[in-house]
Amino acid sequence: MGPILWVVVAVLVVLWLLGFVVVHVTGFFIHILLILAVLAAIFALFDRSRA
């Protein structure tokens, strides 16, 4: 399940960058994407340490 989480992190970071640079939607949505990416990365690190 580890590689799937890294894919999720990568997708969320790319979406965040696209929203920040190209679309410039709302600050709230962009920061939510960033927070989700960071949380997924932290979860993946803790999940790896337990395995």
N, C-alpha and C positions, 0 to 999 in steps of 0.2 A: 504494500500500500504506500510505501515511501515515494517511489517515482511518480505516482499519480499526484501526490501532494505538491511535488516540485513543478509538475506541469500546471497545476492550478495556480501556484505562485507566479510562474512565468506568464500565464495568460492574464492574470489580474494586473501584474505590473505593466504589461503591454497595453492593456485596456486603459489603465491609469495614464500612461504616457500619451496615448492617442487622445484621450479626453483632455489632457492638460495642454498639449501642443496644438492639435488640429481642431477638435470640436469645441473645446472651451465651454463645456456644458454649464454646470454649476459647481461651485467650490465644495459644496456638501457632498455631491456624488463622487467627485474625484477623491476626496479624503476618505470616504467610506471604502472605495476600492483599494486605496493604499493601506488602510487599517486591516482589511481582509487579507491582503497579500502578506503583511507582516505577521498577522496571527497564524496564517497557514504555514509560514516558514518556521515560526516558533514551535507550532504543533509538530511539524515534521522533525525538527531537531530533538524534541523530547521523545517522540515516537522512536527515533533511531537509537537514542541512548537506552531505551528500555529493551530493545531487541537484542 
